[in-house]
Amino acid sequence: MPPRAQEAAALGLHRFGFGPRRDSIAAIAADPRGAVLAELDRPQAARVVVDLPSSAKAARAIFDFQAAQRAKQKVLLRLEKAAEANSTQASVAKQGLAAVSADMQMGQIPGQNRLPLPAQFIQNEAKVHFDAAIDAHIGFIERLVWFWSNHFCISADKIPSMAGPYEREAIRPHVLGRFGDMLQAVESHPAMLYYLDNVESMGPDSIAGINRDRGLNENLARETLELHTLGVRTGYTQADVTNFAKVLTGWTWFPASEPLHGGEFVFNHLLHEPGDQVVLGKSYFDTGIEQGRAVLADLTRRPATAHHIAQKLASHFVADEPPPTLVGKLERKFIDTGGDLKELCKALVNADESWTPQRTKLKPPGEWIVSVLRTADAEARIQIGQIMGAQAMLGQALWRPPAPNGYSDRESAWIDGLSRRLDIATQFAARLAVNADPGALVDSALGPLVSSQTRDTVMHAESRAQALALLVMAPEFLRS
C-alpha cells in the first residue's frame, strides 16, 4: 500500500475516531475518507441497545432509594436514643442497630460491588458509553456523540439519575439528524430543565407565580442563546434573555416523587407567563408550549447559530484555531441543509482542510484513555470504575463538567496535566497483558505517523508494559 495512503488512514483514525485498533490502519488504507464516511451510513449508527432504565424510571428509583435511606437513618437515631435511655434494653437496641445498618446496605444491583444505587446507575451507563467507543470500527459516530453531549452538557453532580439516559435519549437519536430536532429534544429533556433550573422558573404573572410570589429563572434561556445556539456577543440583549425565559416558563417535569410519571417532561400552564413575547425582534404569540418550540426553531435558522456550530465542530476535530475556509464551508452547509448534521459531517470529512498533516489537537483525557485501551485491545481487562477514576484524576470526570459550557477541548485546558497522564499510562500498562511485541504495537497504533525517535524509545523499553506506556505518551499518540 502506498505510504501516503497508510499515513492518511492513520491520520483519519486519530483525527475522526479514537485511534487505531489492531490492523485497522491497513483495513482502511485503500480509502480512508470513504471509510470514515461509511460510518455515517450505518443504520441506527449512534443508537445503543441496552437494558437500562429511562431517565424517568432512574429518577423515580433513586428518589425511592434516597427516601428509604433517610427513613433508615431516622430509625437508627431512635434506636441509639433508646439504648442510651434504657440500659436494660441496650442489647435489644444493639441488635436493632445491627439489623438496620445491614439493611441500609441494600438497594444495590447484584455484582456491582455494593455501590450505592446512584453510583451503580452512573457506572452502568458509563460502561455503555465507553464500550461503544472502544469497540467502534473507527469511532467517528461516538466522537460525535461525545461532542454533542458536551455541547449540550448536564452534570451528574446535580442530577445523577439522568446523566447517562439523557445522552441516550436526547443526543444519540439526533446525532445524524437535524440540529433543530436535537435542540428541541435537549431543551425539553427533564435533565436539562433540572440542571439549568427551569423547573424552578415560573412567570411572575402566571397563576402559580402570583400564588407563590415567585418569578423567573433565566438560566436555561441564557445558556440556550449563549452556549447552545447563537454564541456569545451575537447581538441578543438582556431583554431577549428575559423574554425567552418567560416563553420557557411551564417547561418542567413531574417531580421524581410521583410514582407513575415522576421524572417525565410536562408543560404546566399554571407556571407559564401569559401573553405574547418579543425575542430577537420577533413577536411570538402565546400558544403555550408551541411558543417555546417556535423560538427554538427560529434560533436554528439564525446565521449566528450556523457559524457557532461550524466553528466549534471544526475546532473540535481539526485545530484549536481551524482554517477559516473550513469554518466557512461548514457554515454554508449548515444553512443550505437546514442544519442537517449528517450532511454537515460529510462536509467536514470531505474538506481538504480536515486532512492537513499538521496534528495540533491535543486529545482531551477521555479520548486519550479510549485510544490507549484500543491500542492495547484492553477493554476486557480494565474495569469501568478504573476507567472513570482515571478520567476523573485527569480533570475530566465523566458527565461532570464544571460549568454549563462543558469541558474545553483546547490544548491550554489539558497541557499542564500531561504528567498525570504518565501515571495513568504506567498504571494501565502494568495491568495489561500485552501480547504484541513493541514493534507491532508501534505499527498498529501509529504506523507511518511515528517518528524514528519515538520508535527507538519504545523499542528500547525495559519491558512490554514500559513500551506501551512510552508509546501512549509519545507526542504522535497524544495528538489527533
C-alpha positions in Angstrom: 0.0 0.0 0.0 1.4 3.5 -0.9 2.9 5.2 2.2 0.6 8.3 1.5 -2.5 6.1 1.8 -1.2 4.5 5.1 -0.5 7.9 6.5 -4.0 9.2 5.6 -5.5 6.1 7.2 -3.6 6.6 10.5 -4.4 10.3 10.4 -8.1 9.6 9.9 -8.3 7.1 12.7 -6.8 9.5 15.2 -8.4 12.7 13.9 -12.0 11.5 13.4 -12.1 8.5 15.7 -10.5 7.2 18.8 -7.2 5.9 17.3 -6.5 2.6 15.6 -7.1 -0.8 16.8 -5.1 -3.8 15.7 -4.8 -3.9 11.9 -7.3 -1.0 11.4 -4.8 1.2 9.6 -4.3 -1.4 6.9 -8.0 -2.1 6.8 -9.0 1.4 5.7 -5.8 2.5 3.8 -7.4 1.9 0.4 -9.9 4.7 1.0 -9.5 6.5 4.3 -12.1 9.2 3.7 -14.6 6.7 2.4 -14.1 4.5 5.5 -14.8 7.5 7.8 -17.9 8.5 5.7 -19.2 4.9 5.7 -19.7 5.2 9.5 -22.4 7.8 8.7 -24.4 5.5 6.6 -24.7 2.6 9.1 -28.4 2.2 10.0 -29.1 3.5 13.5 -25.4 4.3 13.8 -25.5 6.3 17.0 -28.0 4.2 18.9 -27.1 1.6 21.5 -29.2 -1.4 22.5 -29.2 -1.7 26.3 -31.3 -3.0 29.1 -31.1 0.2 31.3 -33.8 2.3 32.8 -35.1 5.5 31.1 -34.2 8.8 32.7 -37.7 9.0 34.3 -37.5 5.5 35.8 -34.0 6.1 37.1 -35.1 9.3 38.7 -38.0 7.5 40.5 -35.8 4.6 41.6 -33.2 6.9 43.1 -35.8 9.1 44.8 -37.3 5.9 46.4 -33.8 4.7 47.4 -32.8 8.0 49.0 -36.2 8.3 50.8 -35.7 4.8 52.2 -32.1 5.7 53.3 -33.4 8.8 55.1 -36.1 6.7 56.9 -33.5 4.1 58.0 -31.2 6.9 59.3 -34.1 8.1 61.5 -34.7 4.6 62.7 -31.0 4.3 63.7 -31.2 7.6 65.6 -34.3 6.3 67.5 -32.6 3.1 68.4 -29.5 4.9 69.6 -31.6 7.1 71.8 -33.5 4.1 73.2 -30.2 2.4 74.0 -28.9 5.5 75.9 -32.2 6.0 77.8 -32.7 2.4 79.0 -29.6 0.3 79.7 -31.8 -2.8 80.3 -32.8 -2.6 76.7 -29.3 -1.9 75.4 -28.8 -5.4 73.9 -32.1 -5.3 72.1 -31.3 -1.9 70.8 -27.9 -3.0 69.6 -29.5 -5.9 67.7 -31.8 -3.4 66.1 -28.9 -1.2 65.2 -27.1 -4.0 63.6 -30.1 -5.1 61.6 -30.9 -1.6 60.3 -27.2 -1.0 59.5 -27.1 -4.1 57.4 -30.4 -3.2 55.8 -29.0 0.2 54.8 -26.5 -1.6 52.6 -29.4 -2.9 50.5 -30.6 -1.3 47.3 -27.6 -2.4 45.2 -27.6 -4.2 41.9 -26.1 -7.7 42.1 -22.4 -7.9 41.1 -21.8 -4.1 41.4 -19.5 -4.3 44.5 -22.3 -3.0 46.6 -22.2 0.5 45.3 -25.0 2.9 46.3 -27.8 2.9 43.8 -27.0 6.3 42.2 -23.3 5.3 41.6 -24.5 2.0 40.1 -26.7 3.7 37.6 -23.9 6.0 36.6 -21.4 3.2 36.3 -23.7 1.1 34.2 -24.3 4.0 31.9 -20.6 4.7 31.7 -19.9 1.2 30.6 -22.2 1.6 27.7 -20.6 5.0 26.9 -17.1 3.7 26.9 -17.8 0.2 25.3 -19.3 1.9 22.3 -16.2 4.0 21.8 -13.7 1.2 22.5 -15.5 -1.3 20.2 -16.1 1.1 17.3 -14.6 0.4 13.9 -13.3 3.9 13.6 -15.2 5.9 16.2 -16.4 8.9 14.3 -20.0 8.4 15.4 -19.0 8.1 19.0 -16.8 11.1 18.8 -19.9 13.0 17.6 -21.9 11.6 20.5 -19.3 12.9 22.9 -19.1 16.2 21.1 -22.8 16.9 21.3 -23.2 15.5 24.8 -20.5 18.0 25.9 -22.0 20.9 23.8 -25.4 20.3 25.5 -23.9 19.2 28.8 -25.6 18.5 32.1 -23.9 17.4 35.3 -24.2 14.1 37.2 -23.3 16.1 40.3 -26.6 17.8 40.1 -28.8 15.1 38.6 -27.1 11.7 38.9 -30.1 9.6 37.8 -30.2 11.1 34.3 -26.7 11.8 33.1 -26.4 8.6 31.0 -30.1 8.2 30.0 -30.0 11.9 28.8 -27.2 11.1 26.4 -29.1 8.0 25.1 -32.4 9.8 24.8 -31.7 13.4 23.7 -28.3 13.1 22.0 -27.8 9.7 20.3 -31.1 9.7 18.3 -30.3 13.1 16.7 -26.5 12.9 16.1 -27.1 12.4 12.3 -30.4 14.1 12.2 -31.3 17.8 12.2 -29.8 20.2 14.7 -33.3 21.7 15.3 -34.6 18.3 16.4 -31.7 17.8 18.8 -32.2 21.3 20.2 -35.9 20.6 20.8 -35.1 17.3 22.5 -32.3 18.7 24.6 -34.1 21.8 25.9 -37.3 19.9 26.8 -35.5 17.0 28.5 -36.1 16.8 32.2 -32.3 16.5 32.8 -31.6 19.9 31.1 -34.7 21.5 32.7 -33.4 20.5 36.1 -29.8 21.2 35.5 -30.4 24.8 34.4 -33.2 25.4 37.0 -36.1 25.8 34.6 -38.1 23.6 36.9 -37.9 26.5 39.4 -39.0 29.1 36.9 -42.5 30.5 36.8 -44.0 33.5 35.1 -44.4 36.4 37.5 -47.9 36.9 36.2 -48.7 33.2 35.9 -51.2 31.6 38.3 -48.5 29.8 40.2 -46.2 32.8 40.2 -48.9 35.0 41.7 -49.9 32.5 44.3 -46.4 31.6 45.3 -44.8 35.1 45.0 -42.1 33.7 42.8 -40.7 34.5 39.4 -38.3 33.7 36.6 -35.1 31.8 36.5 -33.2 32.8 33.3 -30.5 30.1 33.3 -32.0 27.9 30.6 -32.9 30.9 28.3 -29.4 32.4 28.7 -27.4 29.3 28.1 -29.6 28.3 25.1 -28.7 31.5 23.4 -25.1 31.9 24.6 -23.9 28.3 24.5 -26.3 26.1 22.6 -27.2 28.2 19.6 -26.1 31.8 18.8 -22.9 32.0 20.8 -21.5 34.9 22.8 -21.7 38.5 21.7 -24.0 37.8 18.8 -26.5 40.7 19.3 -29.0 39.4 21.8 -29.9 41.6 24.7 -30.8 41.1 28.3 -34.4 41.8 27.3 -34.2 38.9 24.9 -33.0 36.6 27.7 -35.8 37.7 30.0 -38.5 37.4 27.3 -37.2 34.0 26.3 -37.2 32.9 29.9 -40.9 33.9 30.0 -41.5 31.8 26.9 -39.9 28.8 28.6 -42.0 29.0 31.8 -44.1 25.9 32.1 -41.4 23.7 30.7 -40.9 21.5 33.7 -41.2 17.9 34.9 -43.3 15.7 37.2 -41.3 15.5 40.4 -39.5 12.3 40.9 -41.7 11.6 43.9 -44.7 11.0 41.5 -44.9 7.2 41.4 -46.2 6.9 37.8 -44.8 9.8 35.8 -42.1 11.2 38.0 -39.1 12.4 36.0 -41.1 12.9 32.8 -41.4 16.2 30.9 -44.7 18.1 31.3 -45.9 21.5 30.2 -47.6 23.1 33.1 -49.8 26.0 32.0 -50.1 27.2 35.6 -46.4 28.2 35.5 -46.5 29.8 32.1 -46.2 33.5 31.7 -49.3 34.7 29.8 -49.0 36.9 26.8 -47.0 37.4 23.6 -43.3 37.9 23.9 -40.7 39.5 21.6 -37.4 37.6 21.2 -34.7 38.9 18.9 -37.0 41.3 17.3 -39.8 38.8 16.5 -43.1 38.6 18.3 -44.3 35.2 19.4 -48.0 34.6 20.2 -48.9 33.0 23.5 -49.5 29.5 22.2 -48.4 27.7 25.3 -45.7 25.1 24.7 -45.7 25.9 21.0 -44.4 29.4 21.8 -41.2 27.9 23.1 -40.9 25.5 20.2 -41.2 28.3 17.8 -38.4 30.3 19.3 -36.1 27.3 19.3 -37.0 26.6 15.6 -36.1 30.2 14.7 -32.8 30.0 16.6 -31.8 27.0 14.5 -32.2 29.2 11.4 -30.1 32.1 12.6 -26.8 32.6 10.7 -25.1 33.1 14.1 -26.1 29.6 15.1 -24.7 28.2 11.9 -21.4 30.0 12.5 -21.2 29.0 16.1 -21.7 25.3 15.4 -19.4 25.3 12.4 -16.6 27.0 14.4 -17.0 24.6 17.3 -17.1 21.4 15.2 -14.1 22.4 13.2 -12.2 23.3 16.3 -13.0 20.0 17.9 -11.9 17.8 15.1 -9.2 19.7 13.2 -7.4 22.5 15.2 -8.0 24.9 18.1 -7.9 27.6 15.6 -9.4 25.9 12.5 -8.9 27.3 8.9 -11.5 30.0 8.2 -12.1 28.3 4.9 -13.2 25.1 6.6 -15.5 27.0 9.0 -17.0 28.8 6.0 -17.7 25.5 4.3 -19.4 24.0 7.3 -21.4 27.2 8.0 -22.7 27.3 4.4 -23.6 23.6 4.6 -25.5 24.1 7.9 -27.5 26.9 6.3 -28.1 25.2 3.0 -29.3 22.0 4.5 -31.4 23.5 7.3 -29.0 22.1 10.0 -28.7 18.6 8.6 -26.0 17.2 10.9 -25.2 14.2 8.7 -24.5 16.5 5.7 -22.5 18.7 8.0 -20.3 15.8 9.0 -19.9 14.8 5.3 -18.7 18.3 4.5 -16.2 18.1 7.4 -14.7 14.8 6.2 -14.7 15.8 2.6 -12.9 19.1 3.2 -9.2 19.0 2.3 -8.6 21.3 5.3 -9.7 18.5 7.6 -6.8 16.2 6.4 -3.9 18.5 6.9 -0.9 16.5 8.1 -0.2 19.0 10.9 -1.6 17.4 14.0 -2.0 20.2 16.5 -5.0 18.9 18.6 -4.2 17.5 22.0 -6.5 14.7 22.8 -8.6 15.5 25.9 -8.3 12.9 28.7 -11.4 10.8 27.8 -10.4 10.5 24.2 -6.8 9.7 25.1 -7.9 6.9 27.6 -10.1 5.3 24.9 -7.2 5.5 22.5 -4.9 3.7 25.0 -7.4 0.9 25.5 -8.0 0.4 21.8 -4.2 0.2 21.2 -3.8 -2.4 23.9 -7.1 -4.3 23.0 -7.7 -4.0 26.7 -11.4 -3.3 27.1 -11.9 -6.6 28.9 -9.1 -6.1 31.4 -9.7 -2.6 32.7 -12.8 -2.3 34.9 -15.2 0.6 34.2 -14.6 2.0 37.7 -10.9 2.2 36.9 -11.6 4.0 33.6 -13.9 6.5 35.3 -11.4 7.0 38.1 -8.6 7.7 35.6 -10.6 10.2 33.7 -11.5 12.0 36.9 -7.9 12.1 38.0 -7.1 13.8 34.7 -9.6 16.5 35.4 -12.4 15.4 33.0 -14.7 13.4 35.2 -17.4 11.8 33.0 -20.6 13.8 32.8 -19.4 16.2 35.5 -18.4 19.4 33.7 -17.5 22.4 35.9 -20.0 24.7 34.2 -22.7 24.7 31.5 -20.2 25.4 28.7 -18.9 21.9 29.2 -15.3 20.7 29.1 -12.8 22.6 26.9 -11.2 20.7 24.1 -8.4 23.2 23.6 -4.8 22.4 24.4 -4.5 25.1 27.0 -7.0 23.3 29.2 -5.1 20.0 29.3 -1.4 20.6 28.6 -0.5 21.0 32.3 -1.9 17.6 33.1 0.4 15.5 30.9 2.5 14.4 33.8 -0.6 12.9 35.4 -1.2 11.0 32.2 2.1 9.3 32.6 1.0 8.0 35.9 -2.2 6.6 34.3 -0.3 5.2 31.4 2.1 3.4 33.8 -0.8 2.0 35.9 -2.8 0.8 32.9 0.2 -0.7 31.2 1.1 -2.7 34.4 -2.4 -4.2 34.4 -2.5 -5.2 30.8 -1.2 -8.5 29.4 0.3 -7.0 26.3 0.7 -9.9 23.8 2.1 -7.9 20.9 5.8 -7.0 20.8 6.8 -3.3 20.9 7.3 -3.0 17.2 3.9 -4.4 16.4 2.3 -2.0 18.9 4.0 1.0 17.3 2.9 -0.1 13.8 -0.7 -0.7 14.8 -1.1 2.4 16.9 0.8 5.0 14.8 2.0 3.3 11.6 3.7 5.9 9.3 2.9 8.8 11.8 5.6 7.6 14.2 9.0 9.3 14.3 12.2 7.4 14.4 12.9 8.8 17.8 9.6 7.5 19.2 10.1 4.1 17.6 13.6 3.8 19.1 12.4 4.9 22.5 9.6 2.3 22.5 11.8 -0.5 21.1 14.4 0.0 23.8 12.0 -0.1 26.7 12.9 -2.4 29.5 9.6 -4.3 29.4 6.4 -4.6 27.3 4.5 -2.7 29.9 7.0 0.2 29.8 6.9 0.1 26.0 3.1 0.6 26.0 3.4 3.4 28.5 6.1 5.2 26.4 4.1 4.7 23.2 0.8 6.2 24.5 2.7 9.2 25.9 4.5 9.9 22.6 3.7 13.2 21.0 2.3 11.4 17.9 -0.1 9.4 20.1 -1.2 12.3 22.3 -2.4 14.4 19.3 -5.1 13.9 16.7 
